[in-house]
């Protein structure tokens, strides 16, 4: 039994060492990488399920207002946020 990643109609074999290096590639968390026009996003960019981010007022005061302003401005400028999770 082995580990593989499906790519098209092929199965790409991944060793345990490679899998461990992939899992520890970077620090845990979310990093905002920048903003792009909405047309930049293609259907094939979605390789996993969507992740929704929501504000938490109990941990960060004003996060709801900040999130609302960010979303409104992205919609107004027709942009998307690129984020590494």
DATAHU-V730629 format. One record per residue. RES is the residue in one letter. PHI is phi in whole degrees, -180 to 180 (NA if undefined). Layout:
BEGIN
res;phi
RES;PHI
RES;PHI
END
This chain:
BEGIN
res;phi
X;NA
X;-137
X;-104
X;-146
X;-122
X;-73
X;-134
X;66
X;-96
X;-105
X;-115
X;-91
X;-74
X;-126
X;-77
X;-62
X;-63
X;-63
X;-64
X;-64
X;-68
X;-66
X;-66
X;-107
X;-63
X;-151
X;-65
X;-75
X;136
X;-126
X;-125
X;-76
X;-95
X;151
X;-126
X;-135
X;-61
X;-58
X;-68
X;-65
X;-77
X;-110
X;-59
X;-74
X;-72
X;-83
X;-98
X;-137
X;-67
X;-69
X;-120
X;-100
X;-105
X;-137
X;-73
X;-130
X;-62
X;-70
X;-102
X;-133
X;-64
X;89
X;-67
X;-65
X;-66
X;-65
X;-63
X;-61
X;-66
X;-64
X;-64
X;-61
X;-71
X;-65
X;-65
X;-63
X;-92
X;57
X;-118
X;-124
X;-96
X;-97
X;-133
X;-100
X;-113
END
